[in-house]
Amino acid sequence: MVGAILGRQTEETVNEYLDELSFLVETAGGETLKRFTQKLDKPDRATFVGKGKLEELQAYVKESGADLVVFDDELSASQHRNIEKALGCRVIDRSNLILDIFALRARTAHARTQVELAQYQYLLPRLAGMWTHLERQKGGIGLKGPGEKEIETDRRIVRDKIALLKTKLKQIDKQKATQRSNRGSLVRVALVGYTNVGKSTLMNLMSKSEVFAEDKLFATLDTTVRKVVIGNLPFLLSDTVGFIRKLPHHLIESFKSTLDELREADILLHVVDISHPNFEEQIAVVRETLAEILDNEKQVIMVFNKIDNYRFVE
């Protein structure tokens, strides 16, 4: 794993970010071996890290036999290509890793379509140098025009796929909107929060249901809605996908329809893992993401979860 200490960031902060990246790697089924950090005024345009750090990475990959290097920050197409060429192994960035996890977690047709759209949108500007991989996958008759370069063919295929997925999502969104309109006039409450703060566990407790919950990042992708009655007050409770620092923009765009539950909610329950050392930053990430998704302000009730693990420091 590779992290950059940029601007006024401290090494301690970047190591906390790499702790989260390590959890992401484990969630995706990988094993972390070593972390590298470098203080930079700004990332190198060609290789993100400096020449000396790249040589250090090169030596470690060769010595350890590591087959994957993960950067905590998003890499440009040229940086990705240059680093992969220098290291001789697969290189991905944080956005790519999160997309992989979402692809693993997506269970319904809606979630799978959203993730696939985000993956193709992420892939499109990074096709240069990757066309041989794509061409091995496609293998059909009539896909390549006369005199057309492979890279242009792949770009056209990806653009066509993006257009098809967007059309498919519009149809699914219409069906979802109809389902929401049939729920009547009950008060709607939505659980929101950083990933892995315990939203699904809280949902199960309140609704006496069995929504999938696990101590891993992005355990829940599909929005689940349950009718809950507390005292004599019935309401609809929905569990939504968790947010995370540096959530890929394409993913936010693709999942905006899933997050319609947030737009239509009367009240948002913002669940916070109070035992997490960076809970204040997690609160800020959730607020920023909500500001990007929602058109208007909602009534938000903050719920402090995992209080039993909270350690008071004087």
C-alpha positions in Angstrom: 0.0 0.0 0.0 1.2 3.5 -0.9 0.1 6.7 0.7 1.2 10.3 0.1 1.6 12.9 2.9 0.3 16.0 1.0 0.2 19.6 2.1 -0.4 20.0 5.8 -1.2 16.3 6.4 0.7 14.5 9.1 2.3 11.1 8.9 -0.1 10.0 11.6 -3.2 11.0 9.6 -1.9 9.2 6.4 -1.2 6.1 8.5 -4.8 6.2 9.7 -6.0 6.4 6.1 -3.8 3.4 5.2 -5.4 1.5 8.1 -8.7 2.0 6.3 -7.2 1.1 3.0 -5.9 -2.1 4.6 -9.4 -2.9 5.8 -10.6 -2.3 2.2 -8.0 -4.7 0.8 -9.0 -7.4 3.4 -12.7 -6.9 2.5 -11.8 -7.5 -1.2 -10.0 -10.7 -0.2 -6.4 -9.5 -0.3 -3.6 -9.6 2.3 -1.5 -6.5 3.1 2.2 -6.9 3.3 3.8 -3.5 3.8 2.9 0.2 3.6 5.0 3.0 2.0 4.5 6.7 2.6 6.2 9.7 1.1 5.9 13.4 1.9 5.1 15.3 -1.3 4.4 19.0 -2.1 2.4 17.7 -5.0 2.2 14.3 -6.8 4.7 13.6 -9.6 2.8 14.0 -12.9 4.4 10.8 -14.4 4.6 8.4 -11.5 2.8 10.1 -8.5 5.7 9.3 -6.1 9.3 10.4 -6.6 12.0 8.5 -8.4 13.6 7.2 -5.2 10.4 6.0 -3.7 9.5 4.2 -7.0 12.8 2.4 -6.9 12.2 1.4 -3.3 8.8 0.0 -4.3 10.4 -1.8 -7.3 12.9 -3.5 -5.0 10.3 -4.6 -2.5 7.9 -6.0 -5.1 10.8 -8.0 -6.6 12.0 -9.2 -3.2 8.6 -10.0 -1.7 6.8 -11.4 -4.8 3.9 -9.0 -4.1 1.4 -9.2 -7.0 -0.6 -6.0 -6.3 0.3 -2.4 -5.3 -2.6 -0.2 -4.0 -2.3 3.6 -4.0 -4.5 5.4 -1.5 -5.0 8.3 -3.9 -6.6 8.3 -7.4 -4.0 7.8 -10.2 -4.3 9.3 -13.7 -4.2 7.0 -16.7 -0.6 7.9 -17.5 0.5 7.5 -13.8 -1.1 4.1 -13.6 0.5 3.0 -16.9 4.0 4.3 -15.9 3.9 2.8 -12.4 2.7 -0.6 -13.6 5.5 -0.7 -16.2 8.1 0.2 -13.6 7.0 -2.3 -11.0 6.1 -5.1 -13.3 3.0 -6.0 -11.3 -0.7 -5.0 -11.2 -1.4 -1.5 -9.8 -4.7 -0.1 -8.6 -5.9 3.0 -6.7 -8.4 3.4 -3.9 -11.3 4.1 -6.4 -10.5 1.0 -8.3 -10.5 -1.0 -5.1 -13.8 0.4 -3.9 -15.4 -0.4 -7.2 -14.1 -4.0 -7.0 -15.6 -4.4 -3.5 -18.9 -3.0 -4.7 -18.9 -5.5 -7.6 -18.3 -8.3 -5.1 -21.1 -7.1 -2.8 -23.8 -6.3 -5.4 -26.6 -8.8 -5.1 -29.6 -7.4 -6.9 -29.9 -6.5 -10.6 -30.2 -2.8 -9.6 -27.0 -2.8 -7.6 -25.1 -4.8 -10.2 -26.2 -2.4 -13.0 -25.1 0.6 -11.0 -21.7 -0.9 -10.1 -21.1 -2.0 -13.7 -21.9 1.5 -15.0 -19.5 3.1 -12.5 -16.8 0.6 -13.5 -17.1 1.4 -17.2 -17.1 5.1 -16.5 -13.9 4.7 -14.5 -12.4 2.5 -17.2 -13.1 4.7 -20.2 -10.3 7.4 -19.7 -7.9 4.6 -18.7 -8.2 2.4 -21.8 -4.8 3.4 -23.4 -2.4 0.5 -22.8 -5.3 -1.8 -21.7 -6.8 -2.6 -25.1 -5.1 -6.0 -25.4 -6.8 -7.1 -22.2 -10.2 -5.9 -23.4 -9.7 -7.5 -26.9 -9.0 -10.9 -25.3 -12.3 -10.5 -23.5 -14.6 -9.5 -26.4 -13.8 -11.8 -29.3 -16.8 -11.4 -31.6 -17.4 -11.0 -35.3 -18.0 -7.5 -36.7 -16.8 -5.6 -33.6 -13.8 -4.2 -35.4 -14.3 -1.9 -38.3 -11.9 -1.8 -41.3 -8.7 0.1 -40.5 -10.1 1.0 -37.0 -7.5 0.9 -34.2 -8.2 -1.5 -31.4 -8.2 1.3 -28.8 -10.9 3.2 -30.7 -12.9 0.0 -31.0 -12.7 -0.5 -27.3 -13.7 3.0 -26.6 -16.7 2.7 -28.8 -17.7 -0.6 -27.1 -17.4 0.9 -23.6 -19.4 4.0 -24.6 -22.1 1.8 -26.1 -22.2 -0.2 -22.9 -22.4 2.9 -20.7 -25.4 4.2 -22.8 -27.1 0.8 -22.5 -26.6 0.6 -18.8 -27.9 4.2 -18.3 -31.1 3.2 -20.2 -31.5 0.1 -18.1 -31.1 2.1 -14.9 -33.8 4.5 -16.0 -36.2 1.6 -16.4 -35.3 0.2 -13.0 -35.6 3.7 -11.4 -39.2 4.1 -12.8 -40.1 0.7 -11.2 -38.6 1.8 -7.9 -40.4 5.2 -8.0 -43.7 3.3 -8.5 -42.9 1.1 -5.5 -42.2 4.1 -3.3 -45.4 5.9 -4.3 -47.4 2.8 -3.3 -46.1 3.0 0.3 -48.8 5.5 1.4 -48.3 8.4 3.7 -46.2 6.8 6.5 -43.3 8.8 8.0 -40.1 7.8 6.3 -36.8 7.4 8.3 -33.5 6.6 6.6 -30.3 5.3 8.3 -27.2 7.0 7.0 -23.6 7.0 8.1 -20.0 6.0 7.3 -19.5 2.4 6.2 -19.3 -0.2 9.0 -20.7 2.0 11.8 -23.5 -0.5 12.5 -26.5 0.7 10.5 -27.6 -2.7 9.4 -27.3 -4.1 12.9 -29.4 -1.2 14.2 -31.9 -1.8 11.4 -32.3 -5.5 12.4 -32.7 -4.6 16.1 -35.4 -2.0 15.4 -37.3 -3.9 12.7 -36.8 -7.4 14.0 -35.6 -8.4 10.6 -32.5 -10.1 9.2 -30.8 -7.6 6.9 -27.3 -8.8 6.0 -24.8 -7.4 8.5 -21.0 -8.1 8.7 -17.9 -6.5 10.2 -16.6 -5.5 6.8 -16.8 -2.4 4.6 -19.9 -2.0 2.4 -21.7 -5.0 3.7 -25.0 -3.4 2.5 -25.3 -2.1 -1.0 -29.0 -2.5 -1.7 -31.4 -0.2 0.1 -33.7 -2.2 2.4 -37.1 -0.8 3.7 -39.0 -2.2 6.7 -42.1 -1.1 8.5 -41.4 -0.4 12.2 -43.8 0.3 15.0 -42.5 1.9 18.2 -45.3 2.4 20.8 -48.3 3.3 18.6 -46.2 5.1 16.0 -45.7 3.2 12.7 -43.0 4.4 10.2 -40.9 3.1 7.3 -37.2 2.6 8.1 -34.6 2.2 5.3 -31.0 1.1 5.5 -28.7 2.7 2.9 -25.2 2.1 1.5 -22.4 3.5 3.8 -20.2 6.4 2.8 -16.4 6.5 2.9 -13.6 9.0 2.4 -12.7 9.5 -1.3 -15.8 7.7 -2.5 -15.3 7.5 -6.3 -17.4 10.2 -8.1 -18.7 7.8 -10.7 -20.0 5.6 -7.9 -21.9 8.5 -6.3 -23.4 9.3 -9.6 -24.4 5.7 -10.3 -25.9 5.2 -6.8 -27.9 8.4 -6.7 -31.0 6.5 -7.7 -30.5 4.0 -4.8 -30.1 7.0 -2.5 -33.6 8.3 -3.6 -34.6 6.8 -0.3 -32.6 9.6 1.4 -34.2 12.3 -0.8 -37.7 11.1 0.1 -37.0 10.5 3.8 -38.6 12.8 6.4 -35.9 12.2 8.9 -32.3 11.0 8.6 -30.7 9.0 11.4 -27.0 9.7 11.1 -25.3 6.7 12.8 -21.8 7.4 14.2 -19.3 4.9 15.4 -18.3 6.9 18.5 -15.6 4.4 19.4 -13.7 5.1 16.1 -10.6 7.4 16.7 -11.6 9.5 13.6 -15.3 9.7 14.2 -15.3 13.5 13.7 -13.8 13.1 10.3 -16.3 10.4 9.4 -19.1 12.7 10.4 -17.7 15.4 8.1 -17.4 12.9 5.2 -21.1 11.9 5.6 -22.2 15.5 5.8 -20.2 16.4 2.6 -21.6 13.4 0.7 -25.2 14.2 1.8 -24.7 17.8 0.6 -23.7 16.5 -2.8 -26.7 14.1 -3.0 -29.5 16.0 -1.5 -31.2 19.0 -3.0 -32.5 20.4 0.3 -31.7 20.1 4.0 -33.3 17.3 6.0 -33.9 16.9 9.7 -31.0 14.9 11.0 -30.8 13.1 14.3 -27.3 11.9 15.2 -27.1 8.4 16.8 -23.9 7.5 18.7 -23.3 3.7 18.2 -20.8 1.3 19.8 -20.7 3.4 23.0 -19.6 0.3 24.8 -16.3 0.4 22.9 -15.8 4.2 23.5 -12.6 5.0 25.4 -12.5 8.3 27.3 -9.2 10.1 26.9 -8.4 13.1 29.2 
